[in-house]
């Protein structure tokens, strides 16, 4: 693999279900949580039979990491049944435990299917007609020349809704596990910013300390990261310095391919500085 994003998600096996993930940015900068979560999912997937697909990923971010250092992921094979598997993943830099994750996999089965649609599909828009905005703030750790991001915020219905169209423009192998990891990587970009946006703030105005503390993703269908995807997000609640963002991930046809929930800190910097 020669593309930057694909290389960031390529792990080196160290034996005994231990893998090392490459760094994602300059030394001394804070590691990007979406990168760590995506690598944790990649590590778990490496220990599961190829016939089992990702159904969910649950991540707790415990400490900040250094973007310029590699991360060591240890995978525990919690369960292997006839149709499903569970993995626990711990990510460390040296003796520092950065994250704890649980990943679930299953053999696809037959059953009822349904999907809601994003609200904009009552008035469809073509992301190609939106300006290429990129992330809403500086992102030195992201390979931005390989990720096309176009954002439209909406308050017309009385609530704040962020519609973030994205796709990977670099070549990706036809590997569903890699595309799922790429989706985890990208959908965490300023994942808790809608919590602040409800109140007219942003992670970029530096008035609040904002960071994702845990996240969950449920995968409903295979994701094609190299095609247009829409992350439609809202924040239903915030209190006590924390807030929740809920989102649907839809493909270009309006089918929900994943559901995301992020919880994070949203603390006024003035209150953090009080004695």
Buried (B, 14 or more C-beta within 10 A) or exposed (E): BEBBBBEBBBBEEEEEBBBBBBBBBEEEBEBBBBBBBBBBBBBBBBBBEEEBBBBBBBBBBBEEBBBBBBBBBBBBEEEBEEEBBBBBBBBBBEEBEBBBBBBBBBEEEEEEEEBEBBBBBEEEBEBEEBEEEBBBEEBEBBBEEBBBBBBBEEEEEEEBBBBBBBBBEBEBEEEBBBBBBBBBBBBBBBBBBBBBBBBEBBBBEEBBBBBBBBBBBBBBBBBBBBEBBBBBBBBEEBEEBBBBBBBBBBBBEBBBBBBBBBBBBBBEEEEEEEE
